[in-house]
Amino acid sequence: MSQSRRNKPIRRFFLHNVLPPFGWRLYRALGRSWDYEERNIHALHKLIAQGQPVVGAFLHSRTFALLHYFSLPQQGRWILMCSQSRDGEAMTRIEEGLGFRVARGSSGKGGARALVEMIKAQREDRSLNSCLAIDGSRGPRGIAQLGTITLAQKTGSLLLPVAASTNHCWRWERSWDRTVIPKPGAKVLVKAADPIEVPAKLDEVQLEALRRRLEETLFRLHSDLDAETGYRDPEPLRLVTA
C-alpha cells in the first residue's frame, strides 16, 4: 500500500472531526471582532418580518465577510450550498456549526441536485431563506449565473443583492475569486439593494435581462462600497471574458 493511500484515512479524520469544530470556533471569534456598519438592511428585516422568503445574492469573493453576518440571529434562518469535495465536507461542518443548513453541490459537481434540495427546503419551510453566490463556485469572477434566479423563481422568493467591503483585510490572490478576508477588528460595510421580483415565467430575453440586472446591481453595490472603504484590487471586480 502506498504512503498516500495510508494517509487518506488520517486526512479524512482530520477534515471531518478535527478541523470543523476548531474552524468554526476560530471563525466565530474572528467574526465577533468585526464592526459591521449596515446600509439598507432594513429591507431584509422587513421581508423577514413579513414572512417573505428571500434569496440572498452576493459575490463569491465576499463570502468570508458575509458568512458571520448572516449567521447572526436577527438575520433569519438560511440554507447555503457547499462543494461536494473533501475540503467542502470540512466547510459544510463549519457552516453547520454556525447554524446554517447546507446543501452539498457546486457549479462543478452536484449543483443541480443541491439546487433542487434548496428549492424543496424553502417550499417546505417558508421561514427559511437561501444564499447563493451569483458567480458560482468557479466563476468567471463577478459574472452572474442563473442559479440565484432559478432558486427565487421556483420558491416564490425575492432576490436581495447584498455586498460587503473593508480595506482592513487580507486577499487570497491565488483563488479564482480573490477572496477578501477581514482582519481582526475590521470595520465591514454591508449594504443591501432593493429586492428584485422574479416572475414565475420568463422567456430567454427576459431571463437574460434579469441576469444582467442582478449582475450590474451587485457590481455597482460593490464598486460604491469599495470606494467608500478604500478597498482596492489591481484586478477587476468583474472578469469579462471574450
C-alpha positions as CSV (number, residue, x, y, z in Angstrom):
1,M,0.0,0.0,0.0
2,S,1.4,3.4,-1.0
3,Q,2.1,6.1,1.6
4,S,-0.6,8.4,0.1
5,R,-3.2,5.7,0.4
6,R,-2.2,5.0,4.0
7,N,-2.5,8.8,4.8
8,K,-6.1,9.1,3.3
9,P,-7.9,7.9,6.5
10,I,-5.8,10.3,8.6
11,R,-6.6,13.2,6.3
12,R,-10.3,12.2,6.2
13,F,-10.4,12.1,10.0
14,F,-8.7,15.5,10.3
15,L,-11.1,17.1,7.8
16,H,-14.2,15.6,9.3
17,N,-13.5,15.6,13.0
18,V,-10.6,17.9,13.9
19,L,-10.8,20.9,11.6
20,P,-14.5,21.7,11.7
21,P,-15.0,22.4,15.4
22,F,-11.7,24.3,15.6
23,G,-12.5,26.1,12.3
24,W,-16.0,27.4,13.2
25,R,-14.9,28.5,16.7
26,L,-11.9,30.4,15.2
27,Y,-14.1,31.9,12.5
28,R,-16.8,32.9,15.0
29,A,-14.2,34.5,17.3
30,L,-12.8,36.4,14.3
31,G,-16.3,37.5,13.1
32,R,-17.3,38.7,16.6
33,S,-14.3,41.1,16.4
34,W,-15.7,42.8,13.2
35,D,-17.6,46.0,13.4
36,Y,-20.5,45.8,10.9
37,E,-21.9,49.0,9.5
38,E,-25.2,48.4,7.8
39,R,-26.8,50.1,4.9
40,N,-30.4,49.4,3.8
41,I,-30.5,46.2,5.8
42,H,-34.0,47.2,7.0
43,A,-35.1,45.8,3.6
44,L,-34.0,42.3,4.7
45,H,-35.6,42.7,8.2
46,K,-38.8,43.9,6.7
47,L,-39.1,40.9,4.4
48,I,-38.3,38.5,7.3
49,A,-41.0,40.2,9.5
50,Q,-43.5,39.8,6.6
51,G,-42.6,36.1,6.2
52,Q,-41.5,36.7,2.6
53,P,-38.8,34.2,1.6
54,V,-35.6,35.7,0.4
55,V,-32.7,34.5,-1.9
56,G,-29.6,36.5,-0.8
57,A,-27.4,37.1,-3.8
58,F,-23.7,38.1,-3.4
59,L,-20.2,37.8,-4.9
60,H,-18.2,34.7,-4.0
61,S,-15.2,36.8,-3.1
62,R,-17.1,38.4,-0.2
63,T,-18.4,35.1,1.3
64,F,-16.0,35.2,4.2
65,A,-17.1,38.7,5.2
66,L,-20.8,37.8,4.9
67,L,-21.0,34.4,6.4
68,H,-20.7,35.6,10.0
69,Y,-23.1,38.4,9.4
70,F,-25.8,36.1,8.1
71,S,-25.3,33.7,11.0
72,L,-26.5,36.3,13.5
73,P,-30.0,35.5,14.9
74,Q,-31.5,38.8,13.7
75,Q,-30.8,38.0,10.1
76,G,-33.1,35.0,10.0
77,R,-32.5,31.4,9.0
78,W,-30.6,30.3,5.9
79,I,-29.7,27.4,3.7
80,L,-26.4,27.5,1.8
81,M,-24.7,25.5,-0.9
82,C,-21.3,24.0,-0.3
83,S,-18.9,21.9,-2.5
84,Q,-19.1,18.1,-2.6
85,S,-15.3,17.9,-2.4
86,R,-13.4,16.6,0.7
87,D,-12.5,20.1,1.6
88,G,-16.1,21.0,1.1
89,E,-17.0,18.5,3.8
90,A,-15.0,20.4,6.3
91,M,-16.5,23.7,5.2
92,T,-20.0,22.2,5.4
93,R,-19.5,21.2,9.1
94,I,-18.1,24.7,9.8
95,E,-21.2,26.3,8.3
96,E,-23.5,23.9,10.2
97,G,-21.6,24.8,13.3
98,L,-22.5,28.4,12.6
99,G,-26.2,27.5,12.4
100,F,-26.7,27.2,8.7
101,R,-28.5,24.4,6.8
102,V,-26.3,23.2,4.0
103,A,-27.0,21.6,0.6
104,R,-24.0,19.8,-1.0
105,G,-23.0,20.7,-4.5
106,S,-21.4,23.3,-6.7
107,S,-21.4,24.6,-10.3
108,G,-18.7,22.0,-11.0
109,K,-20.4,18.9,-9.4
110,G,-23.8,18.2,-7.9
111,G,-25.0,21.7,-8.3
112,A,-28.4,20.9,-9.9
113,R,-29.1,18.3,-7.1
114,A,-28.2,20.8,-4.4
115,L,-30.3,23.5,-6.0
116,V,-33.3,21.1,-6.0
117,E,-32.6,20.4,-2.3
118,M,-32.6,24.1,-1.6
119,I,-35.9,24.7,-3.5
120,K,-37.6,21.8,-1.7
121,A,-36.3,23.1,1.7
122,Q,-37.7,26.6,1.1
123,R,-41.0,25.3,-0.2
124,E,-41.4,23.2,2.9
125,D,-40.3,25.8,5.4
126,R,-41.5,29.3,4.4
127,S,-39.4,30.9,7.1
128,L,-36.2,29.5,5.6
129,N,-34.2,31.8,3.3
130,S,-31.3,30.9,1.0
131,C,-28.0,32.4,0.0
132,L,-26.1,31.8,-3.3
133,A,-23.1,33.4,-4.9
134,I,-24.1,34.8,-8.3
135,D,-20.8,33.8,-9.9
136,G,-21.0,30.2,-8.6
137,S,-18.1,28.3,-7.1
138,R,-15.7,28.6,-10.1
139,G,-16.6,31.8,-11.8
140,P,-15.9,33.7,-14.0
141,R,-15.5,36.2,-11.2
142,G,-18.4,38.7,-10.9
143,I,-20.4,37.2,-13.8
144,A,-23.9,36.2,-12.8
145,Q,-25.1,32.7,-13.4
146,L,-28.7,31.6,-13.4
147,G,-28.8,29.6,-10.1
148,T,-30.0,32.5,-7.9
149,I,-32.7,33.4,-10.4
150,T,-33.9,29.8,-10.7
151,L,-34.0,29.5,-6.9
152,A,-36.1,32.6,-6.5
153,Q,-38.3,31.7,-9.4
154,K,-39.1,28.2,-8.1
155,T,-39.6,29.2,-4.4
156,G,-41.6,32.5,-4.9
157,S,-38.7,34.3,-3.2
158,L,-37.4,37.8,-3.7
159,L,-33.8,38.3,-4.8
160,L,-31.9,40.5,-2.4
161,P,-28.4,41.6,-3.7
162,V,-26.0,42.1,-0.7
163,A,-22.5,43.5,-0.8
164,A,-19.7,43.7,1.8
165,S,-16.4,45.7,1.8
166,T,-13.5,46.5,4.1
167,N,-10.0,47.9,3.5
168,H,-8.6,46.2,6.6
169,C,-8.3,42.7,5.1
170,W,-6.2,40.0,3.6
171,R,-6.8,39.0,0.0
172,W,-6.2,35.4,-1.2
173,E,-4.8,36.3,-4.6
174,R,-4.3,32.7,-5.7
175,S,-8.0,32.0,-5.6
176,W,-10.1,32.5,-8.7
177,D,-12.4,35.0,-6.9
178,R,-9.6,36.8,-5.0
179,T,-11.3,36.1,-1.7
180,V,-11.4,39.0,0.8
181,I,-10.8,38.1,4.4
182,P,-11.4,40.9,7.0
183,K,-8.7,41.2,9.6
184,P,-9.4,41.1,13.4
185,G,-11.2,44.3,14.4
186,A,-12.1,45.3,10.8
187,K,-14.9,47.7,10.1
188,V,-17.1,45.9,7.5
189,L,-19.7,47.8,5.5
190,V,-22.7,45.7,4.5
191,K,-25.3,47.0,2.1
192,A,-28.4,45.5,0.5
193,A,-30.0,46.7,-2.7
194,D,-33.8,46.9,-3.1
195,P,-35.4,43.5,-3.5
196,I,-35.9,42.2,-7.0
197,E,-39.1,40.4,-8.0
198,V,-38.7,37.3,-10.2
199,P,-41.7,36.4,-12.3
200,A,-42.7,32.7,-12.4
201,K,-42.3,32.6,-16.2
202,L,-39.6,34.2,-18.2
203,D,-38.6,33.8,-21.8
204,E,-35.0,33.8,-22.9
205,V,-34.8,37.5,-23.5
206,Q,-36.4,38.4,-20.1
207,L,-34.2,35.9,-18.3
208,E,-31.0,37.4,-19.8
209,A,-32.2,40.9,-18.9
210,L,-32.8,39.9,-15.3
211,R,-29.4,38.1,-15.1
212,R,-27.7,41.3,-16.4
213,R,-29.7,43.4,-13.9
214,L,-28.6,41.3,-11.0
215,E,-25.0,41.3,-12.1
216,E,-25.0,45.1,-12.7
217,T,-26.7,45.7,-9.3
218,L,-24.0,43.8,-7.4
219,F,-21.2,45.4,-9.4
220,R,-22.5,48.9,-8.6
221,L,-23.0,48.0,-4.9
222,H,-19.5,46.7,-4.5
223,S,-17.9,49.5,-6.5
224,D,-19.6,52.1,-4.4
225,L,-18.8,50.3,-1.1
226,D,-15.2,49.7,-2.1
227,A,-14.8,53.4,-3.0
228,E,-16.2,54.3,0.4
229,T,-14.0,51.9,2.4
230,G,-10.9,52.5,0.3
231,Y,-10.5,48.8,-0.7
232,R,-8.5,48.5,-3.9
233,D,-7.7,45.5,-6.0
234,P,-5.5,45.8,-9.1
235,E,-7.6,43.0,-10.7
236,P,-11.2,43.8,-11.9
237,L,-14.2,43.0,-9.7
238,R,-15.9,41.6,-12.8
239,L,-13.9,39.3,-15.1
240,V,-15.3,40.0,-18.6
241,T,-14.4,37.1,-20.9
242,A,-14.2,37.4,-24.7
